[in-house]
Amino acid sequence: MADTPTPTPGLGVRRAALRLLDAILRRGLPLEAEIASATRDLSAIDRAQAIAIAGEVCRHLPDLDALIDSVTRQPLAHDVKVRMVLRIALAQILLLKTPAHAAIATALPLLERGPRRLAHGVLGNLVRSGVTLPSPPQLPADVAARWGDAWGTDMLNGAADAIASPPPLDLVIKTPADAPDWAVRLGGTSLMAGHVRMPRTGDITHLPGFADGHWWVQDLAAAIPARLLGAGAGRSVLDIGAAPGGKTMQLAAAGWQVTALDPSERRLGMLRANLQRTHLVADIVHSSLAKYRTDSLFDAVLLDAPCSATGIFRRHPDVLHRVDGHDIANRAAMQREMLADAARRVRADGTLIYAVCSLEPQEGEVQIDQFLAENADWQIAPVTPDCLPIGIAPDARGCVRTLPGQCAQTGGIDGFFIARLRRGQSVS
């Protein structure tokens, strides 16, 4: 009987990374949506390594492809398997500091019945020539063109710097007055009331205060929308797109009576767990906004609208390779309907917060322009600087636009657009 071949150590991790990249680059799926399937047979440590490999490929994709193209006689197709495998091997060698022989040994078996000789030749040539990757990385050409037209060169430079590495860890402190103490205890700094920023760490559940619900993870920009509603004092608020719960917890901790609305039962499970851990209370509703039926009007509505999510590319670099103008236009059409629906649920003299984690004006500034043009009884309620993190200021109209490059000295910030609107008397 023939001996059973000995599995190549680490091959399962590389296979999982290959599945993740195939989902992102060929099928246009978010990395997070594929993790459970692609890594189901891996340990927690191996799962994290597979995600790290796929993430580094996404951060440096144009530069990795430029290296590959520099030593091939004819360009390889963008989504062909051999190019995917070469990206994985080079990301390990050049970014994750895997020894070249180990990276190559675990890459070639991925090309079973494929062009192993080509892959071996490409990797050998590049390793022998001592190639390096540019710093900062290049943005994908279509993204650079779109953002350059919208925001200019300084933003592009900030975005290139921002994508080079994962962002720091931002925490929202349940009791804002305790933030200075938690900053000391966790070795972090505070950029606004109730906030602590600290270096990225491993398992956050082992940090002091997590198990007792004293804080939760929420990016600095993502924490702004709920803050703009202030203290609840028992008033009612509808949190649309509430899961996994960052905004809901902020609002509940500030004294609002929160109705948390989300169409995903899986994500609502995360929200329930977060509320239980933090000992906060909200009325949870499993529904989309369009299907949500209630006779109640709310003192405030917070619409964190589904969007392209291009503003969170620092932590989810796969978005740069999945989203195009067609996707943005489709999202914008949906946002326009949701904004109109959300406004109908606000009582007279109430407040509406519109927020998107997007760097696309069509999903932010243009949405508000259109809404105000069609709704004369709504006005912008200008945001004042004291509501915002250090280094962030409202725009001329009193809305908030955060961009790559802002807060760079303190670790940066995700890209967001936020408008606070107030319903009053018609001015027409």
C-alpha positions as a LaTeX table, in Angstrom:
\begin{tabular}{lrrr}
\hline
Residue & $x$ (\AA) & $y$ (\AA) & $z$ (\AA) \\
\hline
Met1 & 0.00 & 0.00 & 0.00 \\
Ala2 & 1.31 & 3.46 & $-0.92$ \\
Asp3 & 2.14 & 5.82 & 1.90 \\
Thr4 & $-0.30$ & 8.66 & 2.48 \\
Pro5 & 1.36 & 11.98 & 1.48 \\
Thr6 & 2.33 & 14.12 & 4.44 \\
Pro7 & 0.31 & 17.36 & 4.41 \\
Thr8 & 2.39 & 20.49 & 3.86 \\
Pro9 & 2.47 & 22.47 & 7.14 \\
Gly10 & 0.61 & 25.74 & 6.78 \\
Leu11 & $-1.07$ & 24.77 & 3.52 \\
Gly12 & $-4.55$ & 24.98 & 5.06 \\
Val13 & $-3.94$ & 28.61 & 6.01 \\
Arg14 & $-2.91$ & 29.47 & 2.44 \\
Arg15 & $-5.89$ & 27.62 & 0.98 \\
Ala16 & $-8.18$ & 29.66 & 3.21 \\
Ala17 & $-6.45$ & 32.90 & 2.18 \\
Leu18 & $-6.91$ & 31.88 & $-1.46$ \\
Arg19 & $-10.64$ & 31.29 & $-0.89$ \\
Leu20 & $-10.97$ & 34.69 & 0.75 \\
Leu21 & $-9.22$ & 36.47 & $-2.11$ \\
Asp22 & $-11.28$ & 34.60 & $-4.69$ \\
Ala23 & $-14.44$ & 35.74 & $-2.92$ \\
Ile24 & $-13.26$ & 39.36 & $-2.87$ \\
Leu25 & $-11.56$ & 39.78 & $-6.24$ \\
Arg26 & $-13.51$ & 37.42 & $-8.46$ \\
Arg27 & $-16.97$ & 37.30 & $-6.85$ \\
Gly28 & $-17.08$ & 40.78 & $-5.29$ \\
Leu29 & $-17.97$ & 39.61 & $-1.78$ \\
Pro30 & $-16.89$ & 41.27 & 1.47 \\
Leu31 & $-14.05$ & 39.48 & 3.24 \\
Glu32 & $-16.08$ & 39.24 & 6.45 \\
Ala33 & $-18.93$ & 37.48 & 4.65 \\
Glu34 & $-16.63$ & 34.65 & 3.57 \\
Ile35 & $-14.54$ & 34.13 & 6.72 \\
Ala36 & $-16.78$ & 31.51 & 8.33 \\
Ser37 & $-16.89$ & 29.37 & 5.21 \\
Ala38 & $-13.27$ & 29.79 & 4.11 \\
Thr39 & $-11.74$ & 29.15 & 7.54 \\
Arg40 & $-14.18$ & 26.66 & 9.07 \\
Asp41 & $-11.52$ & 23.93 & 9.48 \\
Leu42 & $-8.85$ & 26.19 & 11.00 \\
Ser43 & $-7.87$ & 26.95 & 14.57 \\
Ala44 & $-8.32$ & 30.50 & 15.85 \\
Ile45 & $-4.61$ & 31.22 & 15.32 \\
Asp46 & $-4.60$ & 29.85 & 11.77 \\
Arg47 & $-7.84$ & 31.71 & 10.97 \\
Ala48 & $-6.24$ & 34.97 & 12.04 \\
Gln49 & $-3.21$ & 34.23 & 9.86 \\
Ala50 & $-5.35$ & 33.52 & 6.80 \\
Ile51 & $-7.25$ & 36.77 & 7.32 \\
Ala52 & $-3.96$ & 38.66 & 7.77 \\
Ile53 & $-2.58$ & 37.30 & 4.49 \\
Ala54 & $-5.73$ & 38.22 & 2.56 \\
Gly55 & $-5.82$ & 41.64 & 4.21 \\
Glu56 & $-2.20$ & 42.44 & 3.32 \\
Val57 & $-2.82$ & 41.41 & $-0.29$ \\
Cys58 & $-5.77$ & 43.83 & $-0.41$ \\
Arg59 & $-3.74$ & 46.66 & 1.14 \\
His60 & $-0.93$ & 46.33 & $-1.40$ \\
Leu61 & $-2.66$ & 44.80 & $-4.42$ \\
Pro62 & $-1.58$ & 47.31 & $-7.12$ \\
Asp63 & 2.05 & 47.14 & $-5.98$ \\
Leu64 & 2.07 & 43.34 & $-5.72$ \\
Asp65 & 0.63 & 43.13 & $-9.23$ \\
Ala66 & 3.25 & 45.54 & $-10.55$ \\
Leu67 & 6.00 & 43.25 & $-9.23$ \\
Ile68 & 4.38 & 40.19 & $-10.80$ \\
Asp69 & 3.95 & 41.95 & $-14.14$ \\
Ser70 & 7.59 & 43.06 & $-14.12$ \\
Val71 & 8.86 & 39.48 & $-14.57$ \\
Thr72 & 6.20 & 37.83 & $-16.73$ \\
Arg73 & 6.44 & 37.89 & $-20.52$ \\
Gln74 & 2.70 & 38.37 & $-20.89$ \\
Pro75 & 0.32 & 39.86 & $-18.31$ \\
Leu76 & $-1.63$ & 37.33 & $-16.29$ \\
Ala77 & $-5.38$ & 37.79 & $-16.05$ \\
His78 & $-6.41$ & 39.77 & $-12.98$ \\
Asp79 & $-8.42$ & 36.93 & $-11.45$ \\
Val80 & $-6.47$ & 33.89 & $-12.68$ \\
Lys81 & $-5.48$ & 31.48 & $-9.92$ \\
Val82 & $-1.73$ & 31.69 & $-10.46$ \\
Arg83 & $-1.80$ & 35.46 & $-9.95$ \\
Met84 & $-3.77$ & 34.99 & $-6.73$ \\
Val85 & $-1.18$ & 32.49 & $-5.47$ \\
Leu86 & 1.71 & 34.78 & $-6.38$ \\
Arg87 & 0.07 & 37.63 & $-4.47$ \\
Ile88 & $-0.28$ & 35.42 & $-1.40$ \\
Ala89 & 3.36 & 34.31 & $-1.49$ \\
Leu90 & 4.71 & 37.82 & $-2.05$ \\
Ala91 & 2.55 & 39.29 & 0.72 \\
Gln92 & 3.99 & 36.74 & 3.11 \\
Ile93 & 7.59 & 37.35 & 2.05 \\
Leu94 & 7.53 & 41.14 & 1.76 \\
Leu95 & 4.96 & 42.13 & 4.38 \\
Leu96 & 4.55 & 39.34 & 6.93 \\
Lys97 & 8.28 & 38.46 & 6.88 \\
Thr98 & 7.71 & 34.77 & 6.19 \\
Pro99 & 10.98 & 33.13 & 5.03 \\
Ala100 & 10.95 & 32.93 & 1.24 \\
His101 & 11.45 & 29.16 & 1.13 \\
Ala102 & 8.47 & 28.62 & 3.45 \\
Ala103 & 6.22 & 30.99 & 1.52 \\
Ile104 & 7.10 & 29.33 & $-1.80$ \\
Ala105 & 6.74 & 25.81 & $-0.37$ \\
Thr106 & 3.20 & 26.56 & 0.79 \\
Ala107 & 2.24 & 28.48 & $-2.37$ \\
Leu108 & 3.13 & 25.95 & $-5.06$ \\
Pro109 & 0.84 & 23.16 & $-3.76$ \\
Leu110 & $-2.08$ & 25.55 & $-4.27$ \\
Leu111 & $-1.45$ & 25.16 & $-8.00$ \\
Glu112 & $-2.10$ & 21.44 & $-8.20$ \\
Arg113 & $-2.45$ & 20.61 & $-11.92$ \\
Gly114 & $-1.56$ & 24.26 & $-12.57$ \\
Pro115 & 1.44 & 26.31 & $-13.75$ \\
Arg116 & 3.77 & 25.61 & $-10.83$ \\
Arg117 & 6.88 & 26.16 & $-12.95$ \\
Leu118 & 5.68 & 29.65 & $-13.89$ \\
Ala119 & 4.91 & 30.53 & $-10.26$ \\
His120 & 8.25 & 29.16 & $-9.05$ \\
Gly121 & 10.11 & 31.13 & $-11.71$ \\
Val122 & 8.32 & 34.40 & $-10.91$ \\
Leu123 & 8.88 & 34.07 & $-7.18$ \\
Gly124 & 12.50 & 32.98 & $-7.61$ \\
Asn125 & 13.30 & 35.94 & $-9.88$ \\
Leu126 & 11.70 & 38.45 & $-7.53$ \\
Val127 & 13.30 & 37.04 & $-4.39$ \\
Arg128 & 16.77 & 36.89 & $-5.95$ \\
Ser129 & 16.49 & 40.48 & $-7.15$ \\
Gly130 & 15.67 & 41.69 & $-3.63$ \\
Val131 & 12.45 & 43.51 & $-4.53$ \\
Thr132 & 10.60 & 45.66 & $-2.03$ \\
Leu133 & 7.20 & 47.32 & $-1.96$ \\
Pro134 & 6.80 & 51.11 & $-2.12$ \\
Ser135 & 5.76 & 53.03 & 0.96 \\
Pro136 & 3.05 & 54.21 & 1.13 \\
Pro137 & 1.11 & 51.76 & $-1.04$ \\
Gln138 & $-0.61$ & 52.78 & $-4.26$ \\
Leu139 & $-4.38$ & 53.06 & $-4.29$ \\
Pro140 & $-6.26$ & 51.23 & $-7.05$ \\
Ala141 & $-6.33$ & 53.48 & $-10.10$ \\
Asp142 & $-10.12$ & 53.81 & $-10.28$ \\
Val143 & $-10.36$ & 54.66 & $-6.58$ \\
Ala144 & $-7.58$ & 57.25 & $-6.83$ \\
Ala145 & $-9.30$ & 58.88 & $-9.80$ \\
Arg146 & $-12.68$ & 59.01 & $-8.06$ \\
Trp147 & $-11.38$ & 60.31 & $-4.74$ \\
Gly148 & $-8.95$ & 62.71 & $-6.39$ \\
Asp149 & $-11.81$ & 64.36 & $-8.28$ \\
Ala150 & $-13.89$ & 64.61 & $-5.10$ \\
Trp151 & $-11.31$ & 65.57 & $-2.49$ \\
Gly152 & $-7.96$ & 66.45 & $-4.06$ \\
Thr153 & $-4.34$ & 65.42 & $-3.69$ \\
Asp154 & $-3.98$ & 65.87 & 0.07 \\
Met155 & $-6.79$ & 63.39 & 0.70 \\
Leu156 & $-5.21$ & 60.86 & $-1.68$ \\
Asn157 & $-1.90$ & 61.15 & 0.14 \\
Gly158 & $-3.67$ & 60.67 & 3.45 \\
Ala159 & $-5.54$ & 57.63 & 2.11 \\
Ala160 & $-2.33$ & 56.03 & 0.86 \\
Asp161 & $-0.73$ & 56.51 & 4.27 \\
Ala162 & $-3.86$ & 55.21 & 6.02 \\
Ile163 & $-4.07$ & 51.95 & 4.08 \\
Ala164 & $-0.48$ & 50.98 & 4.89 \\
Ser165 & $-1.44$ & 49.33 & 8.17 \\
Pro166 & $-4.51$ & 48.54 & 10.31 \\
Pro167 & $-5.81$ & 51.42 & 12.46 \\
Pro168 & $-5.55$ & 51.70 & 16.24 \\
Leu169 & $-8.28$ & 50.45 & 18.55 \\
Asp170 & $-10.97$ & 52.93 & 19.62 \\
Leu171 & $-13.14$ & 52.35 & 22.67 \\
Val172 & $-16.31$ & 54.09 & 23.84 \\
Ile173 & $-16.52$ & 54.26 & 27.62 \\
Lys174 & $-19.98$ & 53.54 & 29.00 \\
Thr175 & $-19.67$ & 56.25 & 31.66 \\
Pro176 & $-17.88$ & 59.13 & 29.89 \\
Ala177 & $-16.60$ & 60.67 & 33.12 \\
Asp178 & $-14.56$ & 57.49 & 33.67 \\
Ala179 & $-12.66$ & 57.80 & 30.38 \\
Pro180 & $-9.51$ & 59.41 & 31.87 \\
Asp181 & $-9.18$ & 56.57 & 34.35 \\
Trp182 & $-9.66$ & 53.94 & 31.66 \\
Ala183 & $-7.12$ & 55.68 & 29.42 \\
Val184 & $-4.53$ & 55.29 & 32.18 \\
Arg185 & $-5.55$ & 51.74 & 32.98 \\
Leu186 & $-5.48$ & 50.59 & 29.36 \\
Gly187 & $-2.44$ & 52.61 & 28.32 \\
Gly188 & $-4.36$ & 54.75 & 25.83 \\
Thr189 & $-5.23$ & 58.36 & 25.07 \\
Ser190 & $-8.53$ & 60.20 & 24.76 \\
Leu191 & $-9.49$ & 62.32 & 21.73 \\
Met192 & $-12.97$ & 63.26 & 22.97 \\
Ala193 & $-15.14$ & 62.78 & 26.03 \\
Gly194 & $-15.93$ & 59.14 & 26.68 \\
His195 & $-13.28$ & 57.87 & 24.27 \\
Val196 & $-10.01$ & 55.94 & 24.60 \\
Arg197 & $-7.62$ & 55.12 & 21.75 \\
Met198 & $-5.01$ & 52.43 & 22.24 \\
Pro199 & $-2.67$ & 50.30 & 20.11 \\
Arg200 & $-4.19$ & 47.26 & 18.43 \\
Thr201 & $-4.08$ & 44.18 & 20.57 \\
Gly202 & $-4.96$ & 40.51 & 20.37 \\
Asp203 & $-8.07$ & 39.19 & 22.07 \\
Ile204 & $-9.87$ & 42.26 & 23.45 \\
Thr205 & $-12.02$ & 40.09 & 25.71 \\
His206 & $-9.00$ & 39.69 & 27.99 \\
Leu207 & $-8.61$ & 43.44 & 28.52 \\
Pro208 & $-9.72$ & 44.98 & 31.84 \\
Gly209 & $-13.29$ & 46.22 & 31.74 \\
Phe210 & $-14.54$ & 44.18 & 28.80 \\
Ala211 & $-16.28$ & 41.41 & 30.70 \\
Asp212 & $-17.94$ & 43.92 & 33.06 \\
Gly213 & $-19.24$ & 45.99 & 30.15 \\
His214 & $-17.40$ & 49.20 & 30.96 \\
Trp215 & $-16.56$ & 49.84 & 27.29 \\
Trp216 & $-17.00$ & 48.60 & 23.73 \\
Val217 & $-15.05$ & 48.90 & 20.50 \\
Gln218 & $-16.25$ & 51.65 & 18.15 \\
Asp219 & $-14.22$ & 53.74 & 15.72 \\
Leu220 & $-13.76$ & 57.40 & 16.58 \\
Ala221 & $-15.81$ & 58.54 & 13.57 \\
Ala222 & $-18.53$ & 55.92 & 14.08 \\
Ala223 & $-19.04$ & 57.24 & 17.62 \\
Ile224 & $-19.90$ & 60.77 & 16.44 \\
Pro225 & $-23.49$ & 60.33 & 15.11 \\
Ala226 & $-25.05$ & 59.19 & 18.40 \\
Arg227 & $-23.13$ & 61.87 & 20.32 \\
Leu228 & $-24.85$ & 64.55 & 18.26 \\
Leu229 & $-28.19$ & 63.72 & 19.89 \\
Gly230 & $-26.92$ & 64.55 & 23.39 \\
Ala231 & $-28.62$ & 63.38 & 26.57 \\
Gly232 & $-31.84$ & 61.43 & 26.10 \\
Ala233 & $-33.61$ & 62.23 & 29.37 \\
Gly234 & $-36.10$ & 59.46 & 28.64 \\
Arg235 & $-36.95$ & 60.62 & 25.12 \\
Ser236 & $-37.48$ & 58.11 & 22.30 \\
Val237 & $-35.07$ & 57.36 & 19.48 \\
Leu238 & $-35.19$ & 54.94 & 16.55 \\
Asp239 & $-31.76$ & 53.52 & 15.69 \\
Ile240 & $-31.93$ & 52.24 & 12.09 \\
Gly241 & $-29.30$ & 49.70 & 11.14 \\
Ala242 & $-28.55$ & 49.25 & 14.82 \\
Ala243 & $-26.53$ & 46.03 & 14.89 \\
Pro244 & $-24.00$ & 45.13 & 16.16 \\
Gly245 & $-24.92$ & 47.78 & 18.70 \\
Gly246 & $-22.35$ & 50.55 & 19.11 \\
Lys247 & $-24.82$ & 53.37 & 18.54 \\
Thr248 & $-27.58$ & 51.66 & 20.46 \\
Met249 & $-25.33$ & 51.30 & 23.50 \\
Gln250 & $-24.23$ & 54.93 & 23.26 \\
Leu251 & $-27.84$ & 56.11 & 23.12 \\
Ala252 & $-29.03$ & 53.84 & 25.93 \\
Ala253 & $-26.11$ & 54.92 & 28.12 \\
Ala254 & $-27.07$ & 58.56 & 27.43 \\
Gly255 & $-30.59$ & 58.03 & 28.72 \\
Trp256 & $-32.54$ & 57.49 & 25.49 \\
Gln257 & $-35.39$ & 55.00 & 25.16 \\
Val258 & $-33.99$ & 53.15 & 22.17 \\
Thr259 & $-35.80$ & 51.14 & 19.52 \\
Ala260 & $-33.03$ & 49.22 & 17.74 \\
Leu261 & $-34.02$ & 48.21 & 14.20 \\
Asp262 & $-32.04$ & 45.85 & 11.98 \\
Pro263 & $-32.94$ & 43.33 & 9.24 \\
Ser264 & $-30.21$ & 40.81 & 10.12 \\
Glu265 & $-31.07$ & 38.30 & 12.84 \\
Arg266 & $-27.44$ & 37.19 & 13.00 \\
Arg267 & $-26.23$ & 40.74 & 13.66 \\
Leu268 & $-29.04$ & 41.32 & 16.14 \\
Gly269 & $-27.67$ & 38.37 & 18.09 \\
Met270 & $-24.45$ & 40.35 & 18.45 \\
Leu271 & $-26.42$ & 43.40 & 19.60 \\
Arg272 & $-28.25$ & 41.36 & 22.24 \\
Ala273 & $-24.96$ & 39.98 & 23.53 \\
Asn274 & $-23.48$ & 43.48 & 23.70 \\
Leu275 & $-26.46$ & 44.86 & 25.59 \\
Gln276 & $-26.30$ & 41.98 & 28.04 \\
Arg277 & $-22.58$ & 42.51 & 28.63 \\
Thr278 & $-22.96$ & 46.27 & 29.17 \\
His279 & $-26.17$ & 45.98 & 31.23 \\
Leu280 & $-27.99$ & 48.36 & 28.89 \\
Val281 & $-31.55$ & 48.11 & 27.59 \\
Ala282 & $-33.16$ & 48.64 & 24.19 \\
Asp283 & $-36.29$ & 47.46 & 22.40 \\
Ile284 & $-34.96$ & 45.23 & 19.61 \\
Val285 & $-36.93$ & 44.91 & 16.35 \\
His286 & $-35.98$ & 42.46 & 13.61 \\
Ser287 & $-37.08$ & 44.30 & 10.47 \\
Ser288 & $-35.93$ & 46.44 & 7.61 \\
Leu289 & $-36.99$ & 50.08 & 7.70 \\
Ala290 & $-39.31$ & 49.62 & 4.71 \\
Lys291 & $-41.22$ & 46.80 & 6.46 \\
Tyr292 & $-41.25$ & 48.36 & 9.93 \\
Arg293 & $-44.81$ & 49.23 & 10.95 \\
Thr294 & $-45.57$ & 51.41 & 13.96 \\
Asp295 & $-47.97$ & 54.22 & 14.79 \\
Ser296 & $-45.34$ & 55.88 & 16.97 \\
Leu297 & $-43.31$ & 58.90 & 16.00 \\
Phe298 & $-39.92$ & 59.38 & 17.62 \\
Asp299 & $-38.20$ & 62.35 & 19.23 \\
Ala300 & $-35.13$ & 61.42 & 17.20 \\
Val301 & $-34.16$ & 59.01 & 14.44 \\
Leu302 & $-30.60$ & 57.93 & 13.70 \\
Leu303 & $-30.16$ & 56.51 & 10.19 \\
Asp304 & $-26.78$ & 54.86 & 9.75 \\
Ala305 & $-27.58$ & 54.07 & 6.14 \\
Pro306 & $-26.26$ & 51.03 & 4.27 \\
Cys307 & $-23.53$ & 52.36 & 2.02 \\
Ser308 & $-20.44$ & 51.50 & $-0.02$ \\
Ala309 & $-18.39$ & 51.48 & 3.23 \\
Thr310 & $-15.42$ & 52.99 & 1.40 \\
Gly311 & $-14.76$ & 55.12 & 4.48 \\
Ile312 & $-13.66$ & 52.11 & 6.51 \\
Phe313 & $-11.02$ & 50.93 & 4.04 \\
Arg314 & $-8.32$ & 51.13 & 6.73 \\
Arg315 & $-9.83$ & 48.17 & 8.56 \\
His316 & $-11.54$ & 46.58 & 5.54 \\
Pro317 & $-9.17$ & 47.13 & 2.58 \\
Asp318 & $-11.12$ & 44.63 & 0.47 \\
Val319 & $-13.73$ & 47.36 & $-0.11$ \\
Leu320 & $-11.31$ & 49.14 & $-2.46$ \\
His321 & $-11.43$ & 46.18 & $-4.84$ \\
Arg322 & $-15.16$ & 45.45 & $-4.71$ \\
Val323 & $-16.95$ & 48.78 & $-5.02$ \\
Asp324 & $-17.31$ & 50.74 & $-8.26$ \\
Gly325 & $-19.43$ & 53.59 & $-9.58$ \\
His326 & $-22.35$ & 51.29 & $-10.34$ \\
Asp327 & $-22.44$ & 50.02 & $-6.76$ \\
Ile328 & $-22.27$ & 53.56 & $-5.40$ \\
Ala329 & $-25.16$ & 54.71 & $-7.61$ \\
Asn330 & $-27.31$ & 51.77 & $-6.48$ \\
Arg331 & $-26.56$ & 52.49 & $-2.84$ \\
Ala332 & $-27.33$ & 56.17 & $-3.29$ \\
Ala333 & $-30.76$ & 55.39 & $-4.72$ \\
Met334 & $-31.55$ & 53.18 & $-1.73$ \\
Gln335 & $-30.28$ & 55.80 & 0.72 \\
Arg336 & $-32.54$ & 58.44 & $-0.78$ \\
Glu337 & $-35.60$ & 56.26 & $-0.14$ \\
Met338 & $-34.47$ & 55.39 & 3.38 \\
Leu339 & $-33.80$ & 59.02 & 4.29 \\
Ala340 & $-37.30$ & 60.02 & 3.20 \\
Asp341 & $-38.82$ & 57.11 & 5.15 \\
Ala342 & $-36.75$ & 57.90 & 8.26 \\
Ala343 & $-37.86$ & 61.55 & 8.16 \\
Arg344 & $-41.52$ & 60.54 & 8.18 \\
Arg345 & $-40.96$ & 58.81 & 11.53 \\
Val346 & $-39.76$ & 61.95 & 13.35 \\
Arg347 & $-42.27$ & 64.01 & 15.30 \\
Ala348 & $-42.54$ & 67.79 & 14.96 \\
Asp349 & $-39.47$ & 69.60 & 16.28 \\
Gly350 & $-37.62$ & 66.27 & 16.32 \\
Thr351 & $-34.11$ & 65.49 & 15.13 \\
Leu352 & $-32.82$ & 63.25 & 12.35 \\
Ile353 & $-29.20$ & 62.12 & 12.11 \\
Tyr354 & $-28.04$ & 60.85 & 8.71 \\
Ala355 & $-24.69$ & 59.06 & 8.63 \\
Val356 & $-22.70$ & 56.96 & 6.16 \\
Cys357 & $-19.23$ & 55.43 & 6.49 \\
Ser358 & $-18.51$ & 56.46 & 2.91 \\
Leu359 & $-16.03$ & 58.69 & 1.12 \\
Glu360 & $-18.39$ & 59.15 & $-1.84$ \\
Pro361 & $-20.17$ & 62.53 & $-2.06$ \\
Gln362 & $-23.13$ & 60.84 & $-3.78$ \\
Glu363 & $-23.82$ & 58.99 & $-0.55$ \\
Gly364 & $-23.25$ & 61.95 & 1.75 \\
Glu365 & $-23.34$ & 65.59 & 0.73 \\
Val366 & $-25.45$ & 65.00 & $-2.38$ \\
Gln367 & $-28.06$ & 63.06 & $-0.39$ \\
Ile368 & $-28.56$ & 65.95 & 2.02 \\
Asp369 & $-28.69$ & 68.51 & $-0.80$ \\
Gln370 & $-31.46$ & 66.52 & $-2.50$ \\
Phe371 & $-33.36$ & 65.91 & 0.72 \\
Leu372 & $-33.39$ & 69.57 & 1.74 \\
Ala373 & $-34.42$ & 70.64 & $-1.75$ \\
Glu374 & $-37.44$ & 68.34 & $-1.53$ \\
Asn375 & $-38.36$ & 68.94 & 2.14 \\
Ala376 & $-38.75$ & 72.60 & 3.05 \\
Asp377 & $-39.76$ & 71.78 & 6.64 \\
Trp378 & $-36.31$ & 70.36 & 7.41 \\
Gln379 & $-33.13$ & 72.31 & 8.08 \\
Ile380 & $-29.58$ & 71.50 & 9.05 \\
Ala381 & $-28.99$ & 71.80 & 12.79 \\
Pro382 & $-25.32$ & 72.82 & 12.70 \\
Val383 & $-22.86$ & 70.74 & 14.67 \\
Thr384 & $-20.54$ & 72.72 & 16.93 \\
Pro385 & $-16.85$ & 71.90 & 17.38 \\
Asp386 & $-17.25$ & 70.94 & 21.02 \\
Cys387 & $-19.24$ & 67.85 & 19.92 \\
Leu388 & $-16.35$ & 66.53 & 17.84 \\
Pro389 & $-12.99$ & 64.82 & 18.41 \\
Ile390 & $-9.78$ & 66.80 & 18.62 \\
Gly391 & $-8.69$ & 67.62 & 15.07 \\
Ile392 & $-12.17$ & 67.45 & 13.50 \\
Ala393 & $-14.30$ & 70.51 & 12.66 \\
Pro394 & $-17.74$ & 70.90 & 11.06 \\
Asp395 & $-17.96$ & 72.10 & 7.47 \\
Ala396 & $-19.36$ & 75.48 & 6.48 \\
Arg397 & $-22.97$ & 74.23 & 6.75 \\
Gly398 & $-22.45$ & 72.53 & 10.09 \\
Cys399 & $-22.25$ & 68.96 & 8.77 \\
Val400 & $-19.35$ & 66.62 & 9.55 \\
Arg401 & $-17.05$ & 65.15 & 6.92 \\
Thr402 & $-14.07$ & 63.10 & 8.07 \\
Leu403 & $-11.34$ & 62.24 & 5.58 \\
Pro404 & $-8.10$ & 60.27 & 5.43 \\
Gly405 & $-5.26$ & 62.46 & 6.66 \\
Gln406 & $-7.28$ & 64.01 & 9.46 \\
Cys407 & $-6.05$ & 63.17 & 12.98 \\
Ala408 & $-3.02$ & 61.56 & 11.31 \\
Gln409 & $-0.71$ & 62.40 & 14.21 \\
Thr410 & $-2.97$ & 60.58 & 16.65 \\
Gly411 & $-3.75$ & 57.51 & 14.53 \\
Gly412 & $-6.21$ & 58.74 & 11.90 \\
Ile413 & $-9.96$ & 58.39 & 11.52 \\
Asp414 & $-12.40$ & 56.56 & 9.27 \\
Gly415 & $-14.17$ & 58.38 & 6.46 \\
Phe416 & $-17.71$ & 59.45 & 7.44 \\
Phe417 & $-20.37$ & 61.94 & 6.47 \\
Ile418 & $-22.85$ & 63.02 & 9.16 \\
Ala419 & $-25.68$ & 65.55 & 9.03 \\
Arg420 & $-27.92$ & 66.61 & 11.90 \\
Leu421 & $-31.33$ & 67.76 & 10.69 \\
Arg422 & $-34.19$ & 69.36 & 12.60 \\
Arg423 & $-37.84$ & 69.29 & 11.68 \\
Gly424 & $-39.53$ & 72.64 & 12.13 \\
Gln425 & $-41.98$ & 74.84 & 10.30 \\
Ser426 & $-41.90$ & 74.99 & 6.52 \\
Val427 & $-39.94$ & 77.94 & 5.18 \\
Ser428 & $-41.63$ & 77.85 & 1.79 \\
\hline
\end{tabular}
